[in-house]
Amino acid sequence: SEDQLPSDTVFKVTRPKAVDCWLELLKIILRFGEIRQSFHGNRLKEEFNLAAIVTGEDPDNFHLPDWLPISRSDVESYLPRIMTGEKGTEDYTYGERLWNFNGTNQEETVMVDFLKRYPTDRAAIAVLFDPMRDHSGRSAPCITLVQATNSGELLNLTAYVRSHSIFSGWILNIFGLRTLQKYIADKLGQKLGTLTVFSNCSHIYENEWQQ
């Protein structure tokens, strides 16, 4: 379209607070995103390969300006969906995949335990996508992989998101991942490092463009 600027690269945004990263990601998609038809039939603007690095968000006191489209109660309702293994009536939750993935507690027995035994290794990875179920299911996890790494006294976390609704979903996802990062860091007696999120298919739906 005439208002779409050409793009063939990876965009990287680094900010202390999640909200400031979010605003930059919205700008990128609105400027460079291609108007496409979604799987569900609605239109969206989509850009690929966005990398966001959050360096200073405090998971004990998230920065939530009044003008955000989410509230503190929204965050409090969301966090159990990533920090517990109970999925309730949902098709899936990230917490279910992290804490009870086919019977395996990936947080305690994989990520935390692995880094306790091998602090400098690179295999503290939790996988949330199940090829046997998720290619044929009604819905599939968008966050598909989470990796924790040590850097000196800092615990860094990296997540890969296959499909990311940036306007309505990104901030809650970041707050959930930052809370998870703090849980792992506390278990290991470390400080919080950076949270890096790679969003491959990053989009804003048409009904959100004006807002």
PyMOL commands that set and color helices and strands:
alter all, ss='L'
color gray80, all
select helices_A, chain A and resi 18-32+72-78+80-83+94-99+106-117+131-134+166-188+206-208
alter helices_A, ss='H'
color red, helices_A
select strands_A, chain A and resi 11-15+34-37+43-54+125-127+143-151+154-165+191-205
alter strands_A, ss='S'
color yellow, strands_A
deselect
rebuild
show_as cartoon
